[in-house]
């Protein structure tokens, strides 16, 4: 073989290997062997979580005995507007365990689950809203409620043990480790409640309602505004005026801003808060950055909230 042909062959080989390497990663940048239920690793449970916050929790409990695909994890997308595709349908059809949020947040998953039992007739489906008794029309941001998170994690451990009883003790040990880790961010919530309970805060969307309640904060922003934004609707004019008046009153100490549900009105409220020297704390619907754990993501947001509240207290 002459040198030209030899180097051409080497070049083709490099391209092919690189292509295979690229295919070994899913859209979230994680190796498929660790996160995709479409691979056929023996002795591993294939799990599909509708969103990466639930995916992170179940992956920590399942450890090396699960492959978890989190469908919604794009930091630049509004999860409320997600539309499933053929790849999602195939993943759900081959899954042993499916986790969805419920309350209409991921109704596309309901349709995929209803399509049939797929290749695993013994599969389990966890609907977190149903588990917690949250009815249709309720606030769907369940992962911002620490009590709901704890209950969902406990159910996941039980479900994995039922699906794979041979490794039940492993899942129990993993779950206990997760419990200790979740306690760190939940203790921070308790500390905020102790120090700042009753403080008036506002939010551009009802994503913050559960956490505000857990932290004992007085969330004063009009529910008609925050719920409309969450549902992708225009808030009533009266709620817009009321929200603006609240931000101008001097009573609101922090504005919590959903960075993944941005509209001209929410941007306007953010600008108004900045003009009033009200600290702005950004929160997101899904784990950001996508490669950190659920509890690290929550803890980072709580640190920002704690710092903002401290800054306001020192400025008084």
KOLTI-985844 format. One line per field, with one value per residue: residue in one letter; residue number from 1; x, y, z of N, C-alpha, C in turn. Coordinates in steps of 0.02 Angstrom, whole numbers, plus 50000, padded with zeros to 5 digits. Atoms other than C-alpha are relative to their C-alpha. Last residue first. Layout:
residues N
rest (A, ...)
nr (NUM, ...)
nu (X, ...)
nv (Y, ...)
nw (Z, ...)
cau (X, ...)
cav (Y, ...)
caw (Z, ...)
cu (X, ...)
cv (Y, ...)
cw (Z, ...)
***
This chain:
residues 316
rest (X, X, X, X, X, X, X, X, X, X, X, X, X, X, X, X, X, X, X, X, X, X, X, X, X, X, X, X, X, X, X, X, X, X, X, X, X, X, X, X, X, X, X, X, X, X, X, X, X, X, X, X, X, X, X, X, X, X, X, X, X, X, X, X, X, X, X, X, X, X, X, X, X, X, X, X, X, X, X, X, X, X, X, X, X, X, X, X, X, X, X, X, X, X, X, X, X, X, X, X, X, X, X, X, X, X, X, X, X, X, X, X, X, X, X, X, X, X, X, X, X, X, X, X, X, X, X, X, X, X, X, X, X, X, X, X, X, X, X, X, X, X, X, X, X, X, X, X, X, X, X, X, X, X, X, X, X, X, X, X, X, X, X, X, X, X, X, X, X, X, X, X, X, X, X, X, X, X, X, X, X, X, X, X, X, X, X, X, X, X, X, X, X, X, X, X, X, X, X, X, X, X, X, X, X, X, X, X, X, X, X, X, X, X, X, X, X, X, X, X, X, X, X, X, X, X, X, X, X, X, X, X, X, X, X, X, X, X, X, X, X, X, X, X, X, X, X, X, X, X, X, X, X, X, X, X, X, X, X, X, X, X, X, X, X, X, X, X, X, X, X, X, X, X, X, X, X, X, X, X, X, X, X, X, X, X, X, X, X, X, X, X, X, X, X, X, X, X, X, X, X, X, X, X, X, X, X, X, X, X, X, X, X, X, X, X)
nr (316, 315, 314, 313, 312, 311, 310, 309, 308, 307, 306, 305, 304, 303, 302, 301, 300, 299, 298, 297, 296, 295, 294, 293, 292, 291, 290, 289, 288, 287, 286, 285, 284, 283, 282, 281, 280, 279, 278, 277, 276, 275, 274, 273, 272, 271, 270, 269, 268, 267, 266, 265, 264, 263, 262, 261, 260, 259, 258, 257, 256, 255, 254, 253, 252, 251, 250, 249, 248, 247, 246, 245, 244, 243, 242, 241, 240, 239, 238, 237, 236, 235, 234, 233, 232, 231, 230, 229, 228, 227, 226, 225, 224, 223, 222, 221, 220, 219, 218, 217, 216, 215, 214, 213, 212, 211, 210, 209, 208, 207, 206, 205, 204, 203, 202, 201, 200, 199, 198, 197, 196, 195, 194, 193, 192, 191, 190, 189, 188, 187, 186, 185, 184, 183, 182, 181, 180, 179, 178, 177, 176, 175, 174, 173, 172, 171, 170, 169, 168, 167, 166, 165, 164, 163, 162, 161, 160, 159, 158, 157, 156, 155, 154, 153, 152, 151, 150, 149, 148, 147, 146, 145, 144, 143, 142, 141, 140, 139, 138, 137, 136, 135, 134, 133, 132, 131, 130, 129, 128, 127, 126, 125, 124, 123, 122, 121, 120, 119, 118, 117, 116, 115, 114, 113, 112, 111, 110, 109, 108, 107, 106, 105, 104, 103, 102, 101, 100, 99, 98, 97, 96, 95, 94, 93, 92, 91, 90, 89, 88, 87, 86, 85, 84, 83, 82, 81, 80, 79, 78, 77, 76, 75, 74, 73, 72, 71, 70, 69, 68, 67, 66, 65, 64, 63, 62, 61, 60, 59, 58, 57, 56, 55, 54, 53, 52, 51, 50, 49, 48, 47, 46, 45, 44, 43, 42, 41, 40, 39, 38, 37, 36, 35, 34, 33, 32, 31, 30, 29, 28, 27, 26, 25, 24, 23, 22, 21, 20, 19, 18, 17, 16, 15, 14, 13, 12, 11, 10, 9, 8, 7, 6, 5, 4, 3, 2, 1)
nu (50054, 50010, 49944, 50002, 50055, 49981, 49951, 50036, 50042, 49957, 49976, 50056, 50014, 49945, 50015, 50054, 49973, 49960, 50044, 50037, 49952, 49991, 50060, 50053, 49994, 49957, 50032, 49988, 49950, 49934, 49961, 50047, 50014, 50011, 50022, 49973, 50035, 49958, 50022, 49945, 50018, 50004, 49931, 49969, 50029, 49970, 49930, 49999, 50018, 49941, 49954, 50025, 49990, 50046, 49990, 50066, 50020, 49959, 49992, 50012, 49977, 50041, 49966, 49929, 49973, 50011, 49944, 50020, 49986, 49928, 49964, 50008, 49958, 49930, 49988, 49997, 49938, 49945, 50001, 49971, 50050, 50030, 49991, 50055, 49989, 50042, 49982, 49934, 50009, 50030, 49951, 49944, 50028, 50005, 50069, 50017, 50055, 50000, 50066, 49999, 50036, 49953, 49956, 50039, 50014, 49940, 49988, 50050, 49970, 49948, 50016, 50036, 50032, 49974, 50042, 49962, 50039, 49975, 50046, 50071, 50036, 49973, 49986, 50064, 50031, 49962, 50019, 50069, 49993, 49981, 50061, 50036, 49958, 50009, 50058, 49981, 49953, 50036, 50035, 49949, 49979, 50052, 49995, 49939, 50012, 50041, 49959, 49957, 50039, 49956, 49933, 49993, 49936, 49981, 50051, 49992, 49940, 50015, 50044, 49960, 49954, 50038, 50016, 49939, 49987, 50049, 49984, 49937, 50016, 50037, 49955, 50025, 49979, 49931, 49997, 49928, 49964, 49934, 49955, 50009, 49994, 50052, 50009, 50070, 50009, 49973, 50048, 50060, 49987, 50025, 50010, 50005, 50035, 49975, 49998, 50068, 49993, 49966, 49934, 49952, 49996, 49994, 50064, 50013, 49952, 50018, 50061, 49980, 49975, 50056, 49971, 49934, 49999, 50038, 50073, 50018, 50026, 50016, 50013, 50026, 50025, 49981, 49952, 50023, 50053, 49970, 49961, 50048, 50030, 49947, 49997, 49984, 49963, 50040, 49966, 50015, 50073, 50026, 50054, 50069, 50024, 50002, 49971, 49942, 49998, 50021, 50042, 50006, 50053, 49981, 50049, 50050, 49974, 49929, 49987, 50024, 49960, 49934, 50004, 50014, 49942, 49948, 50018, 49999, 49936, 49959, 50023, 50029, 50011, 50044, 50005, 50068, 50008, 50002, 50037, 49956, 50025, 49947, 50004, 50031, 50051, 50061, 50019, 49996, 50062, 49993, 49982, 49929, 49981, 50003, 50066, 50024, 50003, 50064, 50053, 49994, 50027, 50073, 50027, 49995, 50048, 50067, 50008, 50007, 50067, 50047, 49996, 50033, 50072, 50026, 49995, 50056, 50063, 50011, 49958, 50043)
nv (49965, 49934, 49957, 49989, 49955, 49934, 49971, 49981, 49943, 49942, 49982, 49971, 49935, 49956, 49978, 49950, 49940, 49965, 49968, 49948, 49946, 49965, 49962, 50038, 50001, 50054, 50066, 50034, 49960, 49995, 50062, 50057, 50033, 50072, 50041, 50067, 50048, 50054, 50064, 50030, 49988, 49927, 49975, 50019, 49957, 49934, 50006, 50002, 49934, 49958, 50019, 49976, 49928, 49965, 49928, 49979, 50042, 49987, 50063, 49995, 50063, 50024, 50039, 50001, 50061, 50057, 50005, 49983, 49929, 49989, 50036, 49962, 49940, 50022, 50017, 49938, 49967, 50033, 49978, 49933, 49947, 49986, 49929, 49954, 49971, 50034, 50072, 50006, 49987, 50059, 50054, 49985, 49995, 50067, 50022, 49987, 49953, 49989, 49975, 49933, 49953, 49956, 50041, 50026, 49943, 49986, 50054, 50002, 49987, 50050, 50038, 50061, 49989, 50045, 50006, 50011, 49995, 49948, 49944, 50016, 49952, 49932, 49976, 49990, 49940, 49943, 49990, 49973, 49929, 49964, 49990, 49943, 49940, 49964, 49955, 49946, 49957, 49966, 49944, 49950, 49969, 49954, 49940, 49965, 49972, 49940, 49949, 49972, 49957, 49944, 50026, 50018, 50036, 50021, 50046, 50063, 50033, 50025, 50058, 50055, 50025, 50043, 50062, 50039, 50029, 50053, 50057, 50031, 50040, 50058, 50050, 50014, 49944, 50012, 50041, 49997, 50059, 49977, 49981, 49929, 49960, 50006, 49934, 49980, 49949, 50024, 50050, 49964, 49969, 49932, 49957, 49930, 49958, 49933, 49990, 50004, 50022, 50065, 50006, 50021, 50072, 50033, 50030, 50057, 50053, 50029, 50039, 50065, 50039, 50039, 50041, 49971, 49966, 49937, 49998, 49952, 49937, 49951, 49934, 49954, 50040, 49986, 50050, 50067, 50018, 50007, 50062, 50056, 50005, 50028, 50073, 50022, 50063, 50047, 50057, 50002, 50000, 50068, 49997, 50013, 49943, 49939, 49944, 49974, 49926, 49973, 49942, 49949, 49950, 49953, 49968, 50049, 50040, 50010, 50060, 50059, 50006, 50026, 50073, 50035, 49997, 50045, 50066, 49996, 50020, 49941, 49946, 49947, 49937, 49951, 49943, 49974, 49929, 49990, 50050, 50028, 50064, 50050, 50034, 50065, 50015, 49961, 49983, 50059, 50038, 50061, 50056, 50005, 49965, 49928, 49975, 49949, 50028, 50034, 49950, 49967, 50047, 50003, 49939, 50007, 50051, 49971, 49950, 50036, 50028, 49945, 49981, 50053, 49994, 49945, 50018, 50044, 49963, 49957, 49940, 49940)
nw (49966, 50028, 49981, 49927, 49985, 50025, 49954, 49939, 50016, 50007, 49934, 49965, 50031, 49979, 49932, 50004, 50031, 49950, 49952, 50036, 50009, 49937, 49980, 49968, 49927, 49976, 50001, 50063, 50035, 49968, 50002, 49998, 50063, 49990, 50056, 49994, 50044, 50025, 49971, 49961, 49930, 49991, 50001, 49936, 49949, 50008, 49980, 49926, 49976, 50009, 49947, 49936, 49994, 50044, 50008, 50022, 50056, 50058, 50036, 50072, 50028, 50055, 50051, 49987, 50029, 49955, 49953, 49932, 49986, 50009, 49947, 49938, 50006, 49994, 49930, 49962, 50022, 49965, 49930, 49994, 50000, 49934, 49981, 50015, 50065, 50049, 50001, 50031, 50072, 50029, 50001, 50044, 50068, 50029, 50014, 50070, 50008, 50073, 50019, 50029, 49958, 49967, 49958, 49944, 49957, 49962, 49951, 49947, 49935, 49987, 49939, 50019, 50065, 50052, 50059, 50062, 50062, 50046, 50003, 50003, 50041, 50000, 49932, 49965, 50028, 49974, 49931, 50001, 50018, 49938, 49962, 50028, 49998, 49937, 50006, 50045, 49965, 49946, 50030, 50018, 49937, 49979, 50042, 49980, 49934, 50008, 50033, 49948, 49954, 49981, 49984, 49929, 49997, 50067, 50025, 49964, 50027, 50067, 49995, 49970, 50051, 50045, 49964, 49995, 50066, 50012, 49955, 50023, 50060, 49976, 49972, 49933, 49957, 49979, 49939, 49985, 50023, 50019, 49947, 49985, 50061, 50050, 50029, 49997, 49948, 49936, 49974, 49979, 49935, 50011, 49942, 50017, 49952, 49986, 49928, 49972, 49931, 49998, 50028, 49949, 49990, 50065, 50019, 49955, 50017, 50065, 49992, 49975, 50057, 50027, 50053, 50016, 50064, 49995, 49994, 49949, 50027, 49949, 50029, 49949, 49944, 49930, 49977, 50016, 49953, 49934, 49998, 50001, 49933, 49956, 50010, 50068, 50006, 50040, 50031, 50071, 50009, 49995, 49950, 50020, 50039, 49960, 50038, 49963, 50001, 50064, 49982, 50051, 49996, 50054, 50043, 50021, 50056, 50008, 50039, 49963, 49939, 50019, 50009, 49937, 49957, 50025, 49976, 49927, 49970, 49990, 50045, 49959, 50036, 49969, 50045, 50011, 49984, 49927, 49960, 49949, 49976, 50004, 50064, 49992, 50049, 49994, 49932, 49957, 50006, 50038, 49957, 49992, 49939, 50008, 50016, 49954, 49932, 49990, 49994, 49935, 49950, 50008, 49970, 49928, 49978, 50006, 49947, 49937, 49998, 49991, 49929, 49961, 50012, 49959, 49929, 49983, 50006, 49942, 50000, 50000)
cau (48391, 48535, 48595, 48425, 48419, 48590, 48543, 48387, 48487, 48621, 48490, 48407, 48572, 48617, 48446, 48475, 48643, 48566, 48432, 48559, 48671, 48520, 48468, 48644, 48750, 48769, 48618, 48689, 48556, 48428, 48258, 48127, 48253, 48279, 48353, 48358, 48333, 48380, 48259, 48348, 48184, 48253, 48304, 48127, 48056, 48173, 48122, 47939, 47963, 48053, 47907, 47789, 47889, 47892, 48022, 47985, 48156, 48239, 48101, 48132, 48120, 48103, 48170, 48128, 47952, 47887, 47961, 47794, 47857, 47869, 47695, 47622, 47692, 47615, 47445, 47450, 47491, 47356, 47226, 47274, 47239, 47393, 47420, 47431, 47577, 47515, 47656, 47630, 47445, 47483, 47604, 47487, 47325, 47424, 47466, 47642, 47640, 47743, 47766, 47917, 47905, 48042, 47925, 47793, 47918, 47978, 47805, 47763, 47924, 47869, 47714, 47791, 47862, 47899, 47880, 47948, 47882, 47980, 47872, 48011, 48182, 48298, 48209, 48133, 48300, 48380, 48243, 48271, 48457, 48418, 48327, 48482, 48588, 48451, 48451, 48627, 48581, 48428, 48533, 48651, 48502, 48431, 48593, 48594, 48412, 48446, 48590, 48484, 48350, 48474, 48397, 48225, 48243, 48073, 48010, 48173, 48167, 47988, 48027, 48176, 48072, 47935, 48057, 48125, 47950, 47908, 48068, 48042, 47861, 47916, 48049, 47924, 48016, 48005, 47815, 47811, 47639, 47534, 47360, 47239, 47226, 47239, 47393, 47370, 47556, 47574, 47459, 47569, 47726, 47663, 47770, 47751, 47808, 47855, 47804, 47747, 47918, 47925, 47795, 47648, 47543, 47513, 47450, 47628, 47667, 47508, 47538, 47715, 47648, 47549, 47712, 47660, 47477, 47469, 47596, 47783, 47826, 47935, 47943, 48020, 48061, 48078, 48072, 47913, 47963, 48127, 48042, 47912, 48046, 48141, 47981, 47955, 47884, 47835, 47902, 47809, 47797, 47981, 48029, 48192, 48368, 48427, 48376, 48345, 48179, 48196, 48298, 48362, 48419, 48516, 48500, 48597, 48755, 48668, 48482, 48457, 48565, 48489, 48315, 48354, 48438, 48299, 48168, 48256, 48300, 48121, 48011, 48113, 48144, 48223, 48300, 48344, 48513, 48547, 48599, 48650, 48534, 48549, 48387, 48370, 48496, 48590, 48746, 48784, 48721, 48866, 48805, 48810, 48628, 48588, 48650, 48829, 48894, 48848, 48992, 49115, 49051, 49077, 49252, 49294, 49227, 49321, 49483, 49465, 49435, 49592, 49696, 49636, 49681, 49852, 49888, 49820, 49937, 50084, 50073, 50000)
cav (52389, 52345, 52201, 52117, 52141, 52064, 51918, 51885, 51887, 51773, 51649, 51646, 51619, 51482, 51405, 51399, 51313, 51189, 51140, 51105, 51009, 50907, 50860, 50808, 50903, 50860, 50959, 51128, 51167, 51038, 51074, 51208, 51344, 51473, 51648, 51756, 51942, 52066, 52214, 52377, 52457, 52471, 52288, 52241, 52340, 52252, 52082, 52130, 52182, 52021, 51926, 52026, 52003, 51816, 51700, 51526, 51447, 51579, 51577, 51734, 51745, 51927, 51967, 52091, 52142, 52276, 52427, 52466, 52474, 52285, 52264, 52398, 52310, 52145, 52227, 52309, 52143, 52054, 52181, 52153, 51967, 51862, 51810, 51620, 51499, 51391, 51442, 51625, 51613, 51532, 51670, 51813, 51746, 51692, 51877, 51897, 51894, 51741, 51756, 51648, 51501, 51403, 51258, 51381, 51473, 51307, 51252, 51420, 51445, 51365, 51476, 51601, 51777, 51766, 51884, 51889, 51953, 51891, 51787, 51666, 51742, 51666, 51506, 51478, 51505, 51378, 51251, 51270, 51246, 51085, 51028, 51058, 50949, 50821, 50771, 50701, 50597, 50529, 50488, 50381, 50292, 50262, 50186, 50064, 50015, 49994, 49875, 49777, 49753, 49686, 49514, 49594, 49682, 49751, 49755, 49830, 49963, 50006, 50019, 50134, 50240, 50255, 50320, 50447, 50507, 50531, 50628, 50739, 50771, 50827, 50940, 51031, 51105, 50936, 50954, 51097, 51044, 51166, 51091, 51095, 50907, 50841, 50817, 50655, 50634, 50470, 50532, 50685, 50578, 50464, 50309, 50178, 50000, 49873, 49691, 49676, 49738, 49748, 49885, 49892, 49994, 50166, 50228, 50256, 50363, 50464, 50493, 50548, 50689, 50748, 50804, 50947, 50895, 50856, 50716, 50710, 50553, 50405, 50249, 50083, 49930, 50034, 49966, 50054, 50213, 50223, 50188, 50323, 50448, 50412, 50437, 50612, 50700, 50882, 50998, 51162, 51157, 51107, 51282, 51254, 51325, 51213, 51056, 50917, 50838, 50653, 50589, 50416, 50309, 50146, 50053, 49926, 50031, 50160, 50132, 50255, 50391, 50360, 50376, 50548, 50616, 50556, 50642, 50808, 50759, 50756, 50621, 50485, 50327, 50179, 50022, 49901, 49817, 49630, 49619, 49779, 49802, 49985, 50081, 50123, 50264, 50342, 50248, 50152, 50301, 50405, 50573, 50730, 50776, 50735, 50557, 50501, 50339, 50403, 50525, 50386, 50286, 50437, 50464, 50283, 50301, 50465, 50392, 50238, 50345, 50446, 50288, 50224, 50389, 50385, 50213, 50258, 50407, 50308, 50170, 50000)
caw (52834, 52720, 52827, 52816, 52627, 52605, 52717, 52614, 52453, 52526, 52585, 52415, 52326, 52450, 52420, 52232, 52258, 52380, 52256, 52119, 52239, 52295, 52119, 52071, 51947, 51762, 51699, 51755, 51801, 51852, 51775, 51810, 51852, 51988, 51981, 52136, 52110, 52248, 52259, 52220, 52160, 51983, 51992, 52044, 51897, 51776, 51842, 51831, 51649, 51610, 51684, 51574, 51414, 51449, 51523, 51589, 51602, 51710, 51840, 51943, 52132, 52187, 52360, 52500, 52451, 52570, 52480, 52398, 52219, 52199, 52274, 52160, 52007, 52063, 52091, 51919, 51836, 51937, 51879, 51697, 51710, 51673, 51492, 51478, 51467, 51610, 51726, 51679, 51718, 51887, 51937, 51889, 51962, 52116, 52147, 52219, 52410, 52452, 52641, 52681, 52802, 52713, 52670, 52608, 52499, 52432, 52381, 52301, 52204, 52040, 52050, 51929, 51934, 52119, 52267, 52444, 52610, 52761, 52879, 52926, 52894, 53023, 53073, 52902, 52816, 52934, 52898, 52711, 52742, 52835, 52678, 52573, 52688, 52723, 52540, 52563, 52714, 52626, 52472, 52574, 52651, 52477, 52416, 52562, 52530, 52345, 52383, 52507, 52374, 52245, 52222, 52235, 52066, 52015, 52193, 52258, 52122, 52170, 52356, 52325, 52207, 52337, 52467, 52342, 52301, 52485, 52519, 52367, 52415, 52589, 52514, 52402, 52253, 52164, 52158, 52033, 51967, 52071, 52073, 51928, 51925, 52102, 52210, 52307, 52342, 52249, 52111, 52089, 52086, 51948, 51965, 51828, 51852, 51720, 51736, 51554, 51495, 51305, 51292, 51413, 51290, 51214, 51381, 51441, 51289, 51310, 51495, 51453, 51343, 51495, 51573, 51686, 51679, 51865, 51838, 51875, 51780, 51823, 51716, 51766, 51662, 51504, 51326, 51270, 51361, 51265, 51099, 51130, 51179, 51018, 50918, 50988, 51140, 51144, 51280, 51307, 51497, 51502, 51438, 51346, 51362, 51503, 51406, 51532, 51485, 51440, 51585, 51535, 51679, 51670, 51834, 51938, 51955, 52062, 52081, 52223, 52146, 51975, 52049, 52120, 51964, 51852, 51960, 51933, 51754, 51692, 51614, 51698, 51597, 51688, 51616, 51754, 51734, 51742, 51560, 51469, 51321, 51275, 51247, 51431, 51408, 51552, 51598, 51438, 51341, 51407, 51470, 51363, 51386, 51205, 51221, 51207, 51133, 50961, 50972, 51010, 50861, 50751, 50819, 50780, 50603, 50574, 50640, 50529, 50376, 50412, 50435, 50266, 50182, 50266, 50193, 50023, 50012, 50081, 49952, 50000)
cu (50026, 49947, 49990, 50055, 49996, 49947, 50020, 50047, 49962, 49960, 50044, 50021, 49943, 49989, 50054, 49985, 49947, 50028, 50039, 49955, 49968, 50052, 50013, 49941, 49942, 50010, 50042, 49976, 50062, 50048, 50069, 50038, 49953, 49983, 49991, 49973, 50036, 49958, 50045, 49978, 50053, 49984, 50001, 50071, 50031, 49976, 50034, 50071, 50001, 49988, 50065, 50047, 49978, 50015, 49950, 50000, 49930, 49981, 50036, 50013, 49977, 50032, 49950, 50040, 50076, 50032, 49993, 50058, 49990, 50020, 50075, 50038, 49997, 50047, 50073, 50015, 50009, 50067, 50058, 50004, 50032, 49947, 49967, 50018, 49946, 50008, 49962, 50020, 50066, 49990, 49972, 50046, 50055, 49973, 49999, 49933, 49979, 49940, 50002, 49929, 50000, 49966, 50048, 50044, 49962, 49991, 50060, 50013, 49952, 50027, 50048, 49989, 49958, 49961, 50032, 49949, 50046, 49959, 50022, 49956, 49925, 49956, 50022, 50012, 49935, 49972, 50035, 49977, 49932, 50010, 50013, 49936, 49963, 50040, 49991, 49943, 50020, 50046, 49963, 49967, 50053, 50019, 49950, 50008, 50061, 49986, 49960, 50045, 50044, 49965, 50047, 50069, 50014, 50062, 50018, 49949, 50010, 50059, 49987, 49958, 50041, 50045, 49963, 49988, 50062, 50012, 49953, 50017, 50062, 49981, 49965, 50043, 49971, 50027, 50070, 50017, 50074, 50043, 50067, 50044, 49983, 50015, 49953, 49988, 49928, 49985, 50022, 49948, 49939, 50003, 49978, 49986, 50000, 49957, 50022, 49998, 49931, 50007, 50029, 50071, 50054, 50006, 50003, 49937, 49989, 50047, 49981, 49940, 50022, 50021, 49947, 50033, 50067, 50004, 49973, 49925, 49977, 49977, 49979, 49995, 49964, 49970, 50019, 50046, 49977, 49948, 50029, 50036, 49953, 49974, 50052, 50005, 50010, 50041, 49951, 50032, 49982, 49924, 49969, 49952, 49926, 49971, 49996, 50032, 50058, 50007, 49982, 49953, 50004, 49941, 50034, 49945, 49950, 50019, 50073, 50019, 49979, 50045, 50068, 49999, 49989, 50061, 50051, 49981, 50002, 50063, 50044, 49980, 49966, 49994, 49946, 50003, 49929, 49993, 50003, 49961, 50047, 49977, 50055, 49996, 49971, 49945, 49931, 49980, 50001, 49935, 50007, 50022, 50074, 50021, 50000, 49930, 49978, 49993, 49933, 49946, 50003, 49968, 49924, 49971, 50001, 49947, 49930, 49989, 49987, 49929, 49949, 49999, 49962, 49926, 49971, 50001, 49940, 49935, 49980, 50044)
cv (50044, 50040, 50072, 50047, 50016, 50052, 50071, 50032, 50025, 50063, 50063, 50025, 50036, 50070, 50046, 50027, 50055, 50065, 50042, 50039, 50059, 50056, 50042, 50045, 49961, 50000, 49944, 49928, 50010, 50038, 50013, 49934, 49941, 49970, 49927, 49958, 49933, 49949, 49945, 49939, 49972, 50019, 50076, 50027, 49985, 50049, 50068, 49995, 50003, 50071, 50040, 49981, 50027, 50075, 50028, 50076, 50014, 49958, 50013, 49933, 49996, 49936, 49983, 49962, 50001, 49935, 49941, 50002, 50018, 50072, 50013, 49968, 50042, 50061, 49980, 49987, 50065, 50031, 49968, 50023, 50068, 50054, 50011, 50072, 50048, 50029, 49962, 49927, 49992, 50008, 49937, 49939, 50015, 50002, 49930, 49969, 50012, 50042, 50019, 50019, 50071, 50054, 50044, 49961, 49978, 50059, 50016, 49947, 49990, 50006, 49943, 49957, 49940, 50011, 49952, 49995, 49992, 49999, 50056, 50062, 49985, 50050, 50073, 50029, 50015, 50066, 50061, 50016, 50033, 50074, 50033, 50013, 50061, 50065, 50042, 50050, 50060, 50049, 50040, 50062, 50053, 50035, 50053, 50065, 50041, 50034, 50065, 50054, 50033, 50049, 50055, 49973, 49979, 49956, 49974, 49949, 49932, 49963, 49969, 49936, 49942, 49971, 49952, 49933, 49957, 49966, 49941, 49939, 49964, 49954, 49937, 49945, 49993, 50058, 49992, 49962, 49998, 49940, 50023, 50025, 50073, 50043, 49994, 50071, 50025, 50049, 49974, 49954, 50038, 50036, 50068, 50039, 50072, 50036, 50071, 50012, 49999, 49974, 49931, 49994, 49982, 49924, 49961, 49964, 49939, 49944, 49964, 49955, 49930, 49959, 49954, 49963, 50028, 50040, 50071, 50001, 50045, 50064, 50047, 50069, 50044, 49951, 50007, 49946, 49928, 49978, 49988, 49934, 49941, 49993, 49968, 49924, 49982, 49938, 49956, 49940, 49989, 49996, 49930, 50008, 49994, 50060, 50065, 50060, 50024, 50076, 50037, 50054, 50048, 50049, 50039, 50031, 49950, 49960, 49986, 49936, 49940, 49993, 49972, 49924, 49960, 49999, 49948, 49933, 50008, 49982, 50062, 50057, 50048, 50062, 50048, 50062, 50022, 50072, 50017, 49951, 49967, 49937, 49949, 49962, 49930, 49980, 50031, 50015, 49940, 49960, 49937, 49943, 49993, 50038, 50075, 50021, 50051, 49971, 49968, 50051, 50031, 49954, 50001, 50061, 49993, 49951, 50029, 50048, 49966, 49975, 50055, 50017, 49950, 50011, 50054, 49982, 49958, 50038, 50045, 50062)
cw (50057, 50035, 49975, 50023, 50075, 50015, 49979, 50052, 50061, 49985, 49998, 50069, 50036, 49970, 50028, 50070, 49996, 49972, 50050, 50048, 49964, 49995, 50062, 50017, 50029, 50075, 50030, 50003, 50044, 49955, 50029, 50006, 50010, 49932, 50020, 49943, 50005, 49959, 49972, 50039, 50048, 50072, 50012, 50004, 50068, 50054, 49996, 50026, 50077, 50025, 49995, 50057, 50068, 50004, 49950, 49996, 49976, 49939, 49934, 49966, 49928, 49974, 49945, 49946, 50006, 49975, 50048, 50050, 50074, 50015, 49995, 50058, 50064, 49997, 50011, 50074, 50040, 49982, 50039, 50073, 50012, 49994, 50068, 50020, 49978, 49930, 49946, 49995, 49964, 49924, 49967, 49993, 49950, 49928, 49969, 49983, 49927, 49982, 49926, 49978, 49973, 50042, 50040, 50048, 50062, 50047, 50044, 50053, 50058, 50071, 50014, 50062, 49979, 49936, 49951, 49943, 49939, 49935, 49954, 50002, 49994, 49965, 49999, 50069, 50036, 49973, 50030, 50071, 49996, 49985, 50067, 50039, 49971, 50001, 50062, 49990, 49958, 50037, 50053, 49971, 49989, 50065, 50022, 49961, 50024, 50067, 49993, 49972, 50053, 50048, 50023, 50019, 50072, 50000, 49931, 49977, 50034, 49970, 49931, 50005, 50027, 49945, 49955, 50035, 50002, 49933, 49988, 50042, 49973, 49941, 50025, 50031, 50070, 50042, 50028, 50064, 50021, 49981, 49973, 50056, 50015, 49939, 49940, 49974, 50005, 50056, 50068, 50029, 50026, 50067, 49976, 50064, 49976, 50051, 50019, 50076, 50034, 50071, 50008, 49973, 50050, 50007, 49935, 49980, 50043, 49982, 49935, 50012, 50023, 49939, 49971, 49942, 49980, 49935, 50006, 50012, 50057, 49966, 50056, 49969, 50051, 50049, 50074, 50027, 49988, 50051, 50069, 50003, 50004, 50072, 50045, 49997, 49927, 49989, 49962, 49965, 49926, 49989, 50004, 50058, 49980, 49964, 50041, 49966, 50043, 49996, 49936, 50025, 49942, 49995, 49944, 49957, 49973, 49939, 49989, 49963, 50042, 50061, 49980, 49991, 50065, 50044, 49976, 50030, 50076, 50039, 50006, 49953, 50048, 49955, 50025, 49956, 49985, 50022, 50074, 50044, 50050, 50037, 49992, 49934, 50009, 49952, 50004, 50072, 50045, 49999, 49957, 50045, 50014, 50063, 50001, 49980, 50052, 50069, 50013, 50010, 50069, 50050, 49996, 50036, 50075, 50026, 50000, 50058, 50066, 50005, 50015, 50074, 50042, 49989, 50044, 50073, 50020, 49998, 50058, 50000)
***
